[in-house]
């Protein structure tokens, strides 16, 4: 059984069939999911979804760097209130994204550090985003790392040097369908063995990053949690382990990281 640690289930892409998406995930063995919060509003919606599906969904609460310009003291209070709910298991998605700069870099740095401070105060792990901002990202994270209970670099797509730096900061690593992309993700395969057991987790980042090696991809190109086993198959092959071993290891890691109830799969 798999845990998808990052799915944008509040996206309007799922408005027409959200319950069917969850049913397909269950059928595919994706038993539990963490719904990503990307703004104050979306974090509220993510928490509401998680509350409506106890034991299946949990959520994060945070402000994505794209929305960093919206950060205020009231936002911090809102996230703190959300974080008090049992279904909210991490702060984020937060971090830096200099690839598009939808918010100015300075605003991104302010919102990122404020969320690291909040996570430290609340004793929650952080769900991190970084793109084209490794220097500032690691500098700010290093300032707070010893006060954070845990942190995961969501949707890692970078190179070996970046991976080493993130692991040196004691980060967990989230791998998505980017590894299934023959145009831009092939370099990730050689890095999979460098991620220690207990630090690797899997995610779809749905509805984005549809695995390009799906044998029968949907016509609308929408990714969904039911496709997580496709990501897992590629990761397992790159690590040289069976799917059963990878499922056991990544599930246990996600349970520890997000403080989820430990579920022992029934055996025949």
PEVENKA-V860387 format. One record per residue. RES is the residue in one letter. SS is DSSP state (a for helix, b for strand, c for the rest). PSI is psi in whole degrees, -180 to 180 (none if undefined). OMEGA is omega in whole degrees, -180 to 180 (* if undefined). Layout:
BEGIN
res=RES ss=SS psi=PSI omega=OMEGA
res=RES ss=SS psi=PSI omega=OMEGA
END
This chain:
BEGIN
res=X ss=c psi=140 omega=-174
res=X ss=b psi=157 omega=171
res=X ss=b psi=123 omega=175
res=X ss=b psi=109 omega=-173
res=X ss=b psi=-2 omega=-180
res=X ss=b psi=101 omega=178
res=X ss=b psi=131 omega=-179
res=X ss=c psi=68 omega=-172
res=X ss=c psi=-15 omega=177
res=X ss=c psi=-7 omega=-178
res=X ss=c psi=144 omega=178
res=X ss=a psi=-17 omega=177
res=X ss=a psi=-19 omega=-180
res=X ss=a psi=5 omega=-174
res=X ss=c psi=-32 omega=-173
res=X ss=c psi=-20 omega=-172
res=X ss=c psi=37 omega=-174
res=X ss=a psi=-42 omega=-180
res=X ss=a psi=-37 omega=177
res=X ss=a psi=-36 omega=177
res=X ss=a psi=-43 omega=178
res=X ss=a psi=-38 omega=179
res=X ss=a psi=-42 omega=178
res=X ss=a psi=-36 omega=177
res=X ss=a psi=-47 omega=179
res=X ss=a psi=-44 omega=-180
res=X ss=a psi=-30 omega=-179
res=X ss=c psi=0 omega=179
res=X ss=c psi=8 omega=177
res=X ss=b psi=91 omega=-167
res=X ss=b psi=-27 omega=-177
res=X ss=b psi=147 omega=-175
res=X ss=b psi=147 omega=174
res=X ss=b psi=118 omega=-176
res=X ss=b psi=128 omega=-174
res=X ss=c psi=131 omega=171
res=X ss=c psi=129 omega=-175
res=X ss=c psi=-7 omega=177
res=X ss=c psi=172 omega=179
res=X ss=a psi=-43 omega=-179
res=X ss=a psi=-48 omega=-179
res=X ss=a psi=-30 omega=177
res=X ss=a psi=-37 omega=176
res=X ss=a psi=-44 omega=179
res=X ss=a psi=-39 omega=179
res=X ss=a psi=-43 omega=179
res=X ss=a psi=-38 omega=179
res=X ss=a psi=-41 omega=177
res=X ss=a psi=-44 omega=-179
res=X ss=a psi=-41 omega=180
res=X ss=a psi=-32 omega=-179
res=X ss=a psi=-12 omega=-178
res=X ss=c psi=65 omega=-177
res=X ss=c psi=140 omega=180
res=X ss=c psi=-7 omega=180
res=X ss=c psi=-47 omega=-178
res=X ss=b psi=142 omega=165
res=X ss=b psi=177 omega=-177
res=X ss=b psi=166 omega=171
res=X ss=b psi=165 omega=178
res=X ss=b psi=118 omega=-178
res=X ss=c psi=-180 omega=179
res=X ss=c psi=113 omega=178
res=X ss=c psi=149 omega=179
res=X ss=a psi=-27 omega=176
res=X ss=a psi=-28 omega=-178
res=X ss=a psi=15 omega=-174
res=X ss=a psi=-29 omega=179
res=X ss=a psi=-18 omega=179
res=X ss=a psi=-5 omega=-174
res=X ss=c psi=131 omega=175
res=X ss=c psi=173 omega=175
res=X ss=a psi=-33 omega=178
res=X ss=a psi=-35 omega=176
res=X ss=a psi=-44 omega=179
res=X ss=a psi=-43 omega=179
res=X ss=a psi=-39 omega=179
res=X ss=a psi=-46 omega=180
res=X ss=a psi=-38 omega=179
res=X ss=a psi=-40 omega=178
res=X ss=a psi=-42 omega=177
res=X ss=a psi=-41 omega=-177
res=X ss=a psi=-18 omega=178
res=X ss=c psi=-13 omega=-180
res=X ss=c psi=142 omega=-176
res=X ss=c psi=-24 omega=-179
res=X ss=c psi=-13 omega=180
res=X ss=b psi=118 omega=-169
res=X ss=b psi=1 omega=178
res=X ss=b psi=159 omega=171
res=X ss=b psi=139 omega=179
res=X ss=b psi=174 omega=21
res=X ss=b psi=125 omega=-180
res=X ss=b psi=160 omega=180
res=X ss=b psi=-146 omega=-177
res=X ss=b psi=140 omega=177
res=X ss=b psi=98 omega=179
res=X ss=c psi=4 omega=-180
res=X ss=c psi=-42 omega=-178
res=X ss=c psi=-28 omega=179
res=X ss=c psi=48 omega=175
res=X ss=c psi=-27 omega=167
res=X ss=c psi=147 omega=-180
res=X ss=c psi=146 omega=-179
res=X ss=a psi=-40 omega=-180
res=X ss=a psi=-41 omega=177
res=X ss=a psi=-37 omega=177
res=X ss=a psi=-44 omega=-179
res=X ss=a psi=-38 omega=179
res=X ss=a psi=-49 omega=-179
res=X ss=a psi=-39 omega=-180
res=X ss=a psi=-51 omega=-177
res=X ss=a psi=-35 omega=177
res=X ss=a psi=-37 omega=180
res=X ss=a psi=-33 omega=173
res=X ss=a psi=-42 omega=178
res=X ss=a psi=-42 omega=180
res=X ss=a psi=-42 omega=178
res=X ss=a psi=-40 omega=178
res=X ss=a psi=-42 omega=-180
res=X ss=a psi=-39 omega=-175
res=X ss=a psi=-11 omega=-179
res=X ss=c psi=33 omega=180
res=X ss=c psi=148 omega=173
res=X ss=b psi=163 omega=-180
res=X ss=b psi=143 omega=-179
res=X ss=b psi=110 omega=-163
res=X ss=b psi=146 omega=177
res=X ss=b psi=134 omega=177
res=X ss=b psi=129 omega=174
res=X ss=b psi=122 omega=179
res=X ss=c psi=34 omega=-177
res=X ss=c psi=31 omega=-170
res=X ss=a psi=-41 omega=-176
res=X ss=a psi=-53 omega=180
res=X ss=a psi=-37 omega=-180
res=X ss=a psi=-51 omega=-178
res=X ss=a psi=-33 omega=178
res=X ss=a psi=-47 omega=180
res=X ss=a psi=-40 omega=-179
res=X ss=a psi=-39 omega=179
res=X ss=a psi=-33 omega=180
res=X ss=a psi=-30 omega=-174
res=X ss=a psi=-9 omega=-167
res=X ss=a psi=-39 omega=-176
res=X ss=a psi=-8 omega=177
res=X ss=a psi=-3 omega=-180
res=X ss=c psi=139 omega=-180
res=X ss=c psi=-36 omega=-180
res=X ss=c psi=160 omega=179
res=X ss=b psi=142 omega=178
res=X ss=b psi=132 omega=173
res=X ss=b psi=98 omega=-178
res=X ss=c psi=142 omega=174
res=X ss=c psi=59 omega=179
res=X ss=c psi=129 omega=-180
res=X ss=c psi=6 omega=-169
res=X ss=c psi=-165 omega=-175
res=X ss=c psi=-176 omega=-176
res=X ss=a psi=-39 omega=180
res=X ss=a psi=-44 omega=179
res=X ss=a psi=-42 omega=179
res=X ss=a psi=-45 omega=180
res=X ss=a psi=-41 omega=-180
res=X ss=a psi=-39 omega=179
res=X ss=a psi=-41 omega=178
res=X ss=a psi=-34 omega=177
res=X ss=a psi=-26 omega=176
res=X ss=c psi=10 omega=178
res=X ss=c psi=39 omega=178
res=X ss=c psi=150 omega=164
res=X ss=b psi=162 omega=-176
res=X ss=b psi=127 omega=177
res=X ss=b psi=128 omega=-178
res=X ss=b psi=134 omega=-178
res=X ss=c psi=-171 omega=178
res=X ss=a psi=-3 omega=174
res=X ss=a psi=-34 omega=-179
res=X ss=a psi=-16 omega=-180
res=X ss=a psi=3 omega=-175
res=X ss=c psi=111 omega=-177
res=X ss=c psi=-12 omega=-179
res=X ss=c psi=-37 omega=-171
res=X ss=c psi=-2 omega=-175
res=X ss=c psi=4 omega=-174
res=X ss=a psi=-28 omega=-179
res=X ss=a psi=-22 omega=-176
res=X ss=a psi=-29 omega=-176
res=X ss=a psi=-45 omega=-178
res=X ss=a psi=-17 omega=-178
res=X ss=a psi=-14 omega=-173
res=X ss=a psi=-37 omega=-180
res=X ss=a psi=-15 omega=-180
res=X ss=a psi=-13 omega=180
res=X ss=c psi=117 omega=-177
res=X ss=c psi=151 omega=171
res=X ss=c psi=137 omega=-178
res=X ss=c psi=-6 omega=178
res=X ss=c psi=-9 omega=-175
res=X ss=b psi=133 omega=173
res=X ss=b psi=161 omega=-175
res=X ss=b psi=150 omega=-179
res=X ss=c psi=159 omega=176
res=X ss=c psi=-29 omega=-170
res=X ss=c psi=26 omega=180
res=X ss=c psi=145 omega=11
res=X ss=c psi=10 omega=-178
res=X ss=c psi=170 omega=170
res=X ss=c psi=49 omega=174
res=X ss=c psi=128 omega=177
res=X ss=c psi=124 omega=-174
res=X ss=c psi=-10 omega=179
res=X ss=c psi=16 omega=174
res=X ss=c psi=133 omega=-179
res=X ss=c psi=-28 omega=-179
res=X ss=c psi=74 omega=-175
res=X ss=c psi=149 omega=178
res=X ss=c psi=148 omega=-177
res=X ss=c psi=-30 omega=-179
res=X ss=c psi=-1 omega=177
res=X ss=c psi=19 omega=178
res=X ss=c psi=128 omega=174
res=X ss=c psi=155 omega=176
res=X ss=c psi=163 omega=-174
res=X ss=a psi=-27 omega=179
res=X ss=a psi=-17 omega=-180
res=X ss=a psi=3 omega=179
res=X ss=a psi=-39 omega=178
res=X ss=a psi=-26 omega=176
res=X ss=a psi=-41 omega=175
res=X ss=a psi=-45 omega=-178
res=X ss=a psi=-40 omega=-179
res=X ss=a psi=-41 omega=179
res=X ss=a psi=-44 omega=180
res=X ss=a psi=-44 omega=-180
res=X ss=a psi=-44 omega=179
res=X ss=a psi=-41 omega=-179
res=X ss=a psi=-32 omega=179
res=X ss=a psi=-12 omega=-180
res=X ss=c psi=36 omega=178
res=X ss=c psi=166 omega=178
res=X ss=c psi=162 omega=175
res=X ss=a psi=-36 omega=-180
res=X ss=a psi=-44 omega=178
res=X ss=a psi=-46 omega=-180
res=X ss=a psi=-42 omega=179
res=X ss=a psi=-45 omega=-179
res=X ss=a psi=-45 omega=-177
res=X ss=a psi=-48 omega=-176
res=X ss=a psi=-32 omega=177
res=X ss=a psi=-46 omega=179
res=X ss=a psi=-38 omega=179
res=X ss=a psi=-45 omega=180
res=X ss=a psi=-38 omega=177
res=X ss=a psi=-44 omega=179
res=X ss=a psi=-47 omega=-174
res=X ss=a psi=-49 omega=-176
res=X ss=a psi=3 omega=-179
res=X ss=c psi=46 omega=178
res=X ss=c psi=155 omega=174
res=X ss=c psi=138 omega=179
res=X ss=c psi=125 omega=-180
res=X ss=c psi=124 omega=178
res=X ss=c psi=117 omega=-179
res=X ss=c psi=134 omega=179
res=X ss=c psi=141 omega=179
res=X ss=c psi=143 omega=179
res=X ss=c psi=none omega=*
END
